[in-house]
């Protein structure tokens, strides 16, 4: 007689999935906003646009964590990558002036480990709390044979809103404006293919002290979320442009917010290169130009304001907990010049 097969025999544990949902409900509950209608468990998540907007424009973004996950697998440390996931999307939509409203996640694995998944999703919820957005739903997919044992992949989706008249697109940026840089918390979630290559070459002790913290914690430090301080700044003065420094580093992200005819000149000596990046550059023998093209080099967000607003903007951001440097200026761009130069 043929044996009766179950989904568990095929490698999918429905009970584990149910247990995970129960584990993450308290985390998600802490992120709720008044506009959320219903809770986790429905086929779709419902969100009502606040009446405070007269002409709301929705702004959406999606991203992952990239090969930083490979380092998390290697170090068996999963409690920070969830914040990375949230940060990569909410910081992106923020630069257009949008307030993040809600977030959805996608967690895919070959075999569901409830403890690991709960650590990841707890980090996602923490990121949502920092951003002030609701973790409104998501998907956990257990797909046997799709992923190596112990590995998973993440994707995130953020939706925000901005008043149509307050969209930030960089169009008002002019020569003479000031470029402020907000400090990063580390390498954030970019350049980790090169980071891992350097680690393979240097073969460091991951538990060794690195400027007061274990190296493993420095390498996996979660991406900083700039939402609340910058929303506060936008409510106080005119922010002309912002750039989230992700893949492509300083030289490829800042131009994305610049209008035609201008360039950003960034002064390399205007901010300190953090110890992590000094170590990566030394151990990998990485050229300055490559550092600026791959890594954030200590600047996770760039903000452009009028020269007359620069001191006040810096004071307000520092009062909100940010470390801020005056890193450059906007100049008229000559035909043969790059749109962003680091000098």
C-alpha positions in Angstrom: 0.0 0.0 0.0 1.4 3.5 -0.9 2.3 5.6 2.0 0.2 8.8 2.4 2.3 11.9 2.0 2.0 15.1 3.9 3.2 18.7 3.2 5.8 18.1 6.0 7.1 15.1 4.1 7.7 17.5 1.2 9.7 19.8 3.5 7.1 22.4 4.4 6.1 22.8 8.1 2.8 24.5 8.3 2.9 24.4 12.1 6.2 26.2 12.2 4.7 28.9 10.0 1.7 29.3 12.4 4.1 29.5 15.3 6.1 32.2 13.6 2.9 34.3 13.0 2.1 34.0 16.7 5.7 35.0 17.7 5.8 38.1 15.5 2.3 39.5 16.3 3.5 41.4 19.4 6.4 43.0 17.4 4.0 44.1 14.6 1.5 45.4 17.0 4.0 48.0 18.4 4.3 49.5 14.9 0.6 50.2 14.3 -0.7 53.6 13.3 -4.2 54.9 13.5 -4.7 54.6 9.8 -4.3 50.8 9.8 -7.6 49.0 9.4 -7.5 45.4 10.7 -4.4 43.4 11.7 -2.1 40.7 10.4 -3.7 37.6 9.0 -6.0 38.9 6.2 -5.4 38.4 2.5 -4.6 42.1 2.1 -3.6 44.9 4.4 -5.9 47.9 4.7 -4.6 51.5 5.2 -6.5 54.7 5.2 -4.8 57.9 3.9 -4.8 60.5 6.7 -7.1 63.5 6.3 -4.1 65.8 7.0 -3.1 65.5 3.4 -5.0 67.7 0.9 -3.3 66.4 -2.3 -1.5 63.2 -1.1 1.0 61.6 -3.5 2.0 58.1 -2.7 5.7 57.3 -2.9 6.8 53.6 -2.9 10.2 51.8 -2.7 11.5 48.3 -2.6 14.9 46.8 -1.8 16.7 43.9 -0.1 19.7 43.5 2.1 22.1 42.1 -0.5 25.1 40.0 0.3 25.3 41.4 3.8 23.0 38.4 4.4 25.9 36.0 3.6 27.9 37.6 6.4 24.9 37.2 8.8 24.7 33.5 7.9 28.4 33.0 8.4 28.3 34.7 11.8 24.9 33.3 12.8 23.7 36.7 13.7 20.2 37.6 12.5 18.9 40.4 14.7 20.2 43.4 12.7 19.4 42.6 9.1 15.7 43.3 9.6 16.4 47.0 10.3 18.7 47.0 7.3 15.7 45.9 5.2 13.4 48.6 6.4 16.1 51.3 6.2 16.9 50.7 2.6 13.3 51.4 1.5 12.2 54.1 4.0 15.3 56.2 3.6 14.8 56.0 -0.2 11.3 57.3 -0.2 12.2 59.9 2.4 14.4 61.8 0.0 11.4 62.9 -2.0 9.8 64.3 1.1 7.6 61.3 1.9 6.6 60.2 5.3 6.7 56.4 5.4 3.3 55.0 6.2 3.5 51.2 6.0 6.0 48.4 5.3 5.6 44.8 4.0 8.3 42.2 4.1 9.0 39.0 2.2 11.0 36.2 4.0 11.9 33.2 1.9 13.8 30.1 3.0 14.3 26.4 2.2 13.4 25.3 5.8 11.7 27.6 8.3 13.7 28.0 11.5 11.2 29.9 13.7 13.9 31.3 16.0 15.9 32.7 13.1 12.9 34.1 11.3 11.6 35.7 14.5 14.9 37.4 15.1 14.8 38.8 11.6 11.2 40.0 11.8 11.7 41.5 15.2 14.5 43.6 13.6 12.1 44.6 10.9 9.6 45.7 13.5 12.3 47.7 15.3 13.1 49.4 12.0 9.5 50.3 11.4 9.3 51.8 14.9 12.3 54.0 14.2 10.7 55.1 10.9 7.3 55.6 12.4 5.6 53.3 9.8 3.4 50.3 10.4 4.5 46.7 9.7 1.2 46.0 8.0 1.8 42.6 6.5 4.2 40.3 4.7 4.9 36.9 3.4 6.9 34.0 4.8 7.7 31.4 2.0 9.1 28.0 2.9 10.4 26.5 -0.3 12.4 23.2 0.1 15.5 22.9 -2.2 15.3 26.6 -3.3 17.9 27.8 -0.7 20.9 26.2 1.0 20.4 25.0 4.5 20.4 27.8 7.0 20.0 30.6 4.4 17.1 32.8 3.5 16.4 35.9 1.4 14.6 39.2 2.3 12.8 41.8 0.4 11.0 44.8 1.7 8.3 47.2 0.4 7.6 50.7 1.8 4.8 53.1 0.9 4.8 56.7 2.0 2.9 59.9 1.3 3.9 63.5 0.6 1.8 66.6 0.0 2.0 67.3 -3.8 3.2 70.8 -3.2 6.0 69.6 -0.9 7.6 67.0 -3.1 11.4 67.3 -3.0 13.0 66.8 -6.4 16.1 68.9 -6.3 14.8 71.4 -8.9 15.5 74.4 -6.6 19.1 73.6 -6.0 21.4 76.4 -7.2 25.1 77.3 -7.0 26.1 78.4 -3.6 23.9 75.9 -1.8 25.5 73.9 1.0 25.8 70.1 1.1 25.4 68.6 4.6 26.3 65.0 5.3 24.7 62.9 8.0 26.9 60.2 9.6 26.3 56.6 8.7 26.3 53.8 11.3 28.7 51.7 9.2 28.7 50.2 5.7 24.9 50.1 5.9 23.8 47.5 3.3 26.1 48.2 0.4 29.4 47.0 -0.9 29.3 43.7 1.0 30.5 41.6 -1.9 33.8 43.7 -1.6 33.6 43.6 2.2 33.5 39.8 2.2 36.3 39.6 -0.4 38.4 41.8 2.0 37.5 39.6 4.9 38.5 36.5 3.0 41.9 38.1 2.3 42.5 39.5 5.8 41.0 36.6 7.8 40.4 38.6 10.9 39.2 37.4 14.3 35.5 38.4 14.2 35.3 38.5 17.9 38.3 40.7 18.4 37.9 44.2 19.8 37.6 46.8 17.1 37.6 50.3 18.5 35.6 49.3 21.5 33.2 46.7 19.8 33.6 43.2 18.4 34.4 43.4 14.8 31.4 41.2 13.9 29.1 43.8 15.4 30.8 46.6 13.5 30.4 44.8 10.2 26.8 43.9 10.9 25.8 47.3 12.4 22.3 48.0 11.0 21.6 50.8 8.5 20.8 54.1 10.2 17.2 55.3 9.7 17.0 59.1 9.1 13.2 59.5 8.9 12.2 61.3 12.0 15.0 63.9 12.2 14.6 64.7 8.5 10.8 64.9 8.6 11.3 67.4 11.5 13.8 69.4 9.5 11.4 69.5 6.5 8.7 70.9 8.7 11.0 73.7 9.9 12.9 74.9 6.8 13.2 74.4 3.0 15.2 71.3 2.2 16.2 71.5 -1.4 17.4 68.0 -2.0 18.4 64.7 -0.3 20.3 61.7 -1.4 20.4 58.3 0.3 24.0 57.0 -0.1 23.5 53.4 -1.1 25.0 51.3 -3.9 27.1 53.6 -6.0 28.4 55.5 -3.0 28.8 59.2 -2.9 29.7 59.9 -6.5 26.7 58.0 -8.0 23.9 58.9 -5.6 24.3 62.6 -5.1 23.9 63.4 -8.8 20.5 61.7 -8.8 19.0 64.8 -7.0 20.9 67.5 -8.9 19.3 69.5 -11.6 21.1 70.2 -14.9 23.9 72.7 -14.9 25.2 72.2 -11.4 27.6 69.9 -9.7 28.3 68.9 -6.1 31.9 69.4 -4.8 32.6 67.3 -1.7 35.6 68.0 0.4 37.2 64.7 1.6 38.8 66.4 4.6 35.4 67.8 5.8 34.5 64.6 7.6 36.4 61.8 9.3 36.7 58.4 7.5 35.4 56.0 10.2 37.7 53.2 11.4 35.8 50.5 9.5 36.4 52.1 6.2 40.0 52.8 7.0 40.4 49.1 7.8 38.6 48.0 4.6 40.7 50.4 2.5 44.0 49.2 4.0 43.3 45.5 4.0 41.8 45.6 0.5 44.3 48.1 -0.9 41.2 50.0 -2.3 41.8 53.2 -4.1 40.1 56.4 -2.9 38.0 56.6 -6.1 36.7 53.1 -5.6 35.9 53.7 -2.0 33.8 56.7 -2.9 32.0 54.7 -5.7 31.3 51.6 -3.6 30.9 52.7 0.1 29.2 55.5 1.9 32.5 56.3 3.6 30.8 57.5 6.7 28.0 59.6 5.1 24.7 57.8 5.0 22.5 60.7 3.9 23.2 64.0 2.0 21.0 67.1 2.5 21.2 70.2 0.3 20.0 73.5 1.8 20.5 77.2 1.1 23.6 78.7 2.6 21.5 80.9 4.8 19.8 77.8 6.3 22.9 75.6 6.7 23.8 76.5 10.3 20.2 76.2 11.5 19.7 72.9 9.7 22.9 71.5 11.3 21.8 72.6 14.7 18.3 71.1 14.3 19.6 67.8 13.1 22.2 67.5 15.8 19.5 68.3 18.4 17.6 65.3 16.9 20.5 63.0 17.5 22.3 63.1 14.2 26.0 63.7 13.6 26.2 66.3 10.8 29.1 67.6 8.7 29.3 70.4 6.3 30.8 68.4 3.5 30.6 70.5 0.4 28.9 73.0 -1.9 27.0 73.3 -5.1 28.8 74.9 -8.1 28.0 75.7 -11.7 29.0 72.7 -13.7 31.3 73.0 -16.6 30.7 70.7 -19.7 33.6 68.4 -19.0 33.0 68.1 -15.2 31.6 65.2 -13.3 28.3 65.9 -11.6 29.8 65.0 -8.2 33.5 65.5 -7.4 35.3 64.5 -4.2 38.4 66.6 -3.7 
